[in-house]
Amino acid sequence: MERRGEKNSCGTICLKYLLFLFNILFLLAGGAVLAVGVWTLVEKSDYISLLSSSFHSVSAYLLIAAGAIVILTGFIGCCATLKEIKSLLIVYLILLFSVFLLEVIAGILAFIKYQELDEELQQNLKQSMQQKYQQPGQDSVTQAVDRLQKEFKCCGSNSSADWADSVYIQGNSDELLVPDSCCKTPGELCGRRDHPSNIYRVEGGCIKKLEAFILEQLYILGALSIGIAFLQLLGMMLTCCLYRTLKDDPY
């Protein structure tokens, strides 16, 4: 009996340390998800005004919420492991499984929504540039378009020729052919020349650049989700083992 008790106690201690190490990694993963969500919301929030749906901003808030839940789950896991509270271990296991299911659902929805977002982007970006740029009450769109063209080094939704039909270009008295933000070296009234040596002429225009950016974000989120999902499966197995060991261990 003594040897069996020692064996169980040793097994319990090993499982505790393994599960505690897992929870530390889980907390770090939650912090990474939270950071990506905040970065998406703060750094790229200008582009939300170019889309008619709120999917971009909602996805950022969901990432922040998911990161916070993962951190909370990891904290509960640490407490349950160190204190060896079996009821708290059950709560922790349920939380792990719930977050795992949410990640699977969110991953599927993200790739489905990407197709819709791609179509929406193609339909609305050109219209936003031509109808809303530099118009009264459209400061957010104007700033977003300028930042988009400068940051991604592009001009126009599909090409620089799109600007010829814009309200801003047709109504300006400075003989501008494109906005100054199209210029490789932005300066006042530099948009009077639309020569390739002066402005960005990228195949596919800003749409292709923005599509690539959104897809890159999805890949990052996908990699994070796969990593966290693997951790969760490992955590659920360790939690079940620890719970069973605590149940069988009379010591």
C-alpha positions as a printed Julia matrix, in Angstrom:
251×3 Matrix{Float64}:
   0.0    0.0     0.0
   2.85   2.36    0.87
   4.58   1.8    -2.48
   1.3    2.29   -4.34
   0.67   5.51   -2.39
   4.16   6.76   -3.17
   3.7    5.89   -6.84
   0.35   7.71   -7.02
   1.74  10.73   -5.17
   4.73  10.87   -7.53
   2.42  10.59  -10.53
   0.22  13.35   -9.12
   3.19  15.67   -8.64
   4.45  15.03  -12.19
   0.99  15.69  -13.66
   0.65  18.85  -11.58
   3.9   20.28  -12.91
   3.09  19.28  -16.48
  -0.36  20.86  -16.28
   1.06  23.97  -14.62
   3.63  24.29  -17.44
   0.81  23.85  -19.95
  -1.17  26.65  -18.33
   1.8   28.98  -18.5
   2.03  28.3   -22.25
  -1.75  28.72  -22.5
  -1.56  32.11  -20.77
   1.15  33.23  -23.21
  -0.96  32.02  -26.15
  -3.94  33.98  -24.8
  -1.74  37.05  -24.52
  -0.67  36.6   -28.15
  -4.3   36.38  -29.34
  -5.2   39.44  -27.27
  -2.24  41.37  -28.71
  -3.2   40.47  -32.3
  -6.77  41.63  -31.64
  -5.65  44.97  -30.18
  -3.13  45.46  -33.02
  -5.81  44.73  -35.63
  -8.25  47.16  -34.03
  -5.8   50.0   -33.36
  -3.32  49.76  -36.23
  -5.68  48.87  -39.09
  -8.95  50.46  -37.91
  -8.79  53.1   -40.69
  -9.65  50.47  -43.29
 -12.98  49.66  -41.58
 -14.5   52.78  -43.15
 -13.82  51.33  -46.62
 -16.09  48.35  -45.93
 -19.88  48.4   -45.62
 -19.97  45.53  -43.11
 -18.55  45.56  -39.59
 -16.88  42.14  -39.96
 -13.35  43.55  -39.62
 -14.05  45.41  -36.36
 -16.22  42.6   -34.95
 -13.48  40.04  -35.65
 -10.97  42.25  -33.81
 -13.26  42.51  -30.77
 -13.82  38.75  -30.89
 -10.05  38.19  -30.85
  -9.7   40.47  -27.81
 -12.53  38.64  -26.03
 -11.07  35.23  -26.97
  -7.64  36.24  -25.69
  -9.13  37.43  -22.39
 -11.1   34.16  -21.99
  -7.99  32.08  -22.72
  -6.01  34.06  -20.12
  -8.81  33.6   -17.56
  -8.99  29.88  -18.35
  -5.23  29.54  -17.93
  -5.39  31.35  -14.57
  -8.19  29.05  -13.36
  -6.14  26.08  -14.53
  -3.11  27.23  -12.53
  -5.22  27.62   -9.38
  -6.99  24.28   -9.85
  -3.67  22.51  -10.45
  -1.73  23.99   -7.53
  -4.62  23.68   -5.05
  -5.68  20.24   -6.37
  -9.35  21.27   -6.31
 -11.23  18.61   -8.26
 -14.39  20.7    -8.75
 -12.29  23.55  -10.17
 -10.55  21.08  -12.47
 -13.95  20.13  -13.89
 -14.79  23.82  -14.47
 -11.4   24.26  -16.13
 -11.95  21.21  -18.37
 -15.36  22.53  -19.45
 -13.86  25.96  -20.24
 -11.07  24.35  -22.28
 -13.53  22.28  -24.28
 -15.84  25.3   -24.83
 -13.0   27.49  -26.1
 -11.85  24.64  -28.35
 -15.32  24.37  -29.94
 -15.54  28.15  -30.35
 -12.15  28.18  -32.1
 -13.25  25.5   -34.56
 -16.48  27.36  -35.34
 -14.7   30.74  -35.57
 -12.07  29.28  -37.91
 -14.7   27.91  -40.29
 -16.68  31.17  -40.22
 -13.52  33.25  -40.82
 -12.69  31.49  -44.09
 -16.33  31.59  -45.22
 -16.54  35.28  -44.38
 -13.28  35.96  -46.23
 -14.99  35.09  -49.52
 -17.86  37.49  -48.75
 -15.42  40.16  -47.6
 -13.43  39.75  -50.79
 -16.52  40.31  -52.94
 -17.62  43.25  -50.78
 -14.18  44.81  -51.09
 -14.22  44.62  -54.88
 -17.69  46.17  -55.02
 -17.22  48.96  -52.48
 -13.6   50.11  -52.62
 -13.9   51.66  -56.09
 -17.19  53.34  -55.17
 -15.76  54.71  -51.91
 -12.75  56.15  -53.72
 -14.75  57.71  -56.52
 -17.78  58.96  -54.58
 -16.57  59.69  -51.03
 -12.91  60.73  -51.24
 -12.39  64.36  -50.1
 -16.15  64.88  -49.82
 -17.87  66.69  -46.9
 -18.38  64.44  -43.87
 -16.17  61.67  -45.33
 -12.94  62.43  -43.47
 -12.54  58.83  -42.27
 -12.79  57.49  -45.83
 -10.34  60.12  -47.11
  -7.79  59.28  -44.4
  -8.25  55.55  -44.99
  -7.73  55.87  -48.76
  -4.63  58.06  -48.32
  -3.14  55.68  -45.79
  -3.99  52.67  -47.95
  -2.27  54.12  -51.01
   0.8   55.26  -49.07
   1.22  52.15  -46.94
   0.61  49.59  -49.69
   2.21  51.69  -52.44
  -0.74  51.53  -54.8
  -3.06  53.91  -56.64
  -6.78  53.45  -57.32
  -8.96  50.45  -56.56
  -8.07  48.46  -59.7
  -5.66  50.94  -61.3
  -4.76  54.64  -61.25
  -7.22  55.16  -64.14
 -10.11  54.72  -61.66
  -9.45  58.23  -60.34
 -10.44  59.82  -63.66
 -14.13  59.21  -62.83
 -13.94  60.36  -59.21
 -15.95  63.33  -57.92
 -12.81  64.8   -56.34
 -10.62  64.73  -59.44
 -13.37  65.98  -61.75
 -14.24  68.83  -59.4
 -10.77  70.05  -58.4
  -9.29  73.19  -59.95
  -5.63  72.17  -59.55
  -5.52  69.91  -62.62
  -4.86  66.86  -60.49
  -4.99  63.49  -62.26
  -4.7   61.42  -59.06
  -4.58  62.26  -55.32
  -1.21  63.26  -53.92
  -1.14  60.05  -51.85
  -0.58  58.11  -55.1
   2.83  59.69  -55.54
   5.99  57.76  -54.79
   7.27  60.9   -53.11
   4.1   62.59  -51.77
   4.03  66.37  -52.0
   1.55  69.13  -52.6
   0.01  68.87  -56.09
   2.37  66.03  -57.06
  -0.7   64.23  -58.44
  -0.67  66.43  -61.55
   1.61  63.87  -63.19
   0.39  60.27  -63.53
   3.56  58.97  -65.15
   4.83  55.62  -63.73
   7.98  57.39  -62.57
   5.85  59.62  -60.34
   2.95  57.46  -59.09
   2.45  53.85  -58.08
   1.08  51.63  -60.81
   0.54  48.22  -59.3
  -1.14  45.4   -61.21
  -4.55  44.83  -59.63
  -4.43  48.15  -57.77
  -5.12  48.61  -54.07
  -7.73  45.84  -54.04
  -5.08  43.16  -54.58
  -2.88  44.7   -51.9
  -5.71  44.88  -49.35
  -6.86  41.35  -50.21
  -3.34  40.05  -49.61
  -3.2   41.88  -46.27
  -6.54  40.41  -45.09
  -5.51  36.91  -46.21
  -2.2   37.26  -44.38
  -4.11  38.16  -41.22
  -6.26  35.05  -41.61
  -3.14  32.9   -41.97
  -1.71  34.39  -38.76
  -4.98  33.77  -36.93
  -5.16  30.26  -38.38
  -1.65  29.44  -37.16
  -2.45  30.83  -33.7
  -5.71  28.85  -33.57
  -4.01  25.58  -34.57
  -1.3   26.12  -31.96
  -3.79  26.92  -29.21
  -6.09  24.04  -30.24
  -3.15  21.62  -29.94
  -2.38  23.01  -26.49
  -6.02  22.65  -25.49
  -6.18  18.98  -26.51
  -3.01  18.34  -24.53
  -4.43  20.28  -21.59
  -7.7   18.35  -21.61
  -5.83  15.03  -21.56
  -3.57  16.16  -18.7
  -6.56  17.5   -16.76
  -8.43  14.21  -17.1
  -5.34  12.29  -15.96
  -4.79  14.57  -12.96
  -8.46  14.38  -11.96
  -8.38  10.58  -12.12
  -5.12  10.45  -10.16
  -6.51  12.72   -7.44
  -9.61  10.57   -7.27
  -7.61   7.35   -6.88
  -4.9    8.77   -4.63
  -5.84   8.36   -0.94
  -2.98  10.65    0.02
